[in-house]
């Protein structure tokens, strides 16, 4: 089957249309789905960050209420809060870096 000179523009047009359809099917559709999942991931990360901040503030308020109301015990409450938050962050980091997933 030989293509004559008058058929070349039609063949080029078909090639361009097929290329556009293939690109849409194999690249754009999966990228849209990936973008949706990335949006959910970023939203979940933001919610976890807000929850961590609120839990840390709640722990600090609890320590302030439980300990006597003096300046040194206020520093102790801050120190206990830092140790608690650091321990929680260390525990999360340790579990994320373990090899047996």
N, C-alpha and C positions, 0 to 999 in steps of 0.2 A: 504494500500500500504506500504509494508515493504521494506526498503532499505537494500540491501545486502552489505557486506563488499567491494565488488568491485565497488559499486556505490558511496561510500562516497567521494573519491577524486573528482569525477565529481560534486557532490552536493556542496562541498566546493568551487570549482572553480566557479560554478554558483553564489554562495553566495558572493564571493569576487567581481566578475564582477558586480553583481547587486548593491553591496555596493558602488563600485567606481562610477558607473553611477548615483546613487542617490546623492552621495556627489557632483559630478560635477554639477548636475542639481540644487540642492537645496542650495549649498553653494558657489561654485566657480563662476557660472554665475552671480548671484546677486552681489557678491563682485566685479566683474569686472565692472558692471554698476555703482556701488557705487563709485568705484575708479575714474571713468570718471567724475562723478558729483563732487566729491571732488576736482579733478584737476581744473574743471571750477570754483569752488568756491574760491580756492586759487588764481587762476589767476585774478578773479574779485577783490578779496581783495587787491592784489598787485597793480592793476590798480587804485583802489580807493585811496590807500595810496599815490601813485605817484601824482594823481590829487590833493589831499589835500595839499601836500607839494608845488606843483607848484602854487596853488591858494593862499597859504599863502605868498609865495615869491612875487607873483604878487601884493597882497594887500600891502605888505611892500614897494615895489617899487613905488606903487601909492601914498602911504602916504608920502614917501620921496620926491616925485616930487611935491605934492600939498602943503606941508608945507615949511616954509622958511628954508634956508640952514644954520642953526646954530647947534651947538652941542646939545643944549637943545631940539630943535625941532626934532633932530635925535633920541634922547631918547624917545620923545613923539611918534614918528612914530613906534618905537619898541614896546612901551607900547600899543598903539592902535592895533597893529598887534596881540599881545598876547591876548588882551581882545577879539578881533574879533575871533581868532582861539579858544580860550577857550569857548566863547559863542556858537560857532558852535558845538564844541565837547559836551558841556552841552545839547544843543538842541537835538543832535543825541542820547545821552545817555537817556534823558528824554523820547523821543519817543520810544526807544527800550525797556525801562523798563515799559511802560504802560501796563495795564492788558487787555485792550479791543482790542485784535488783531483779 
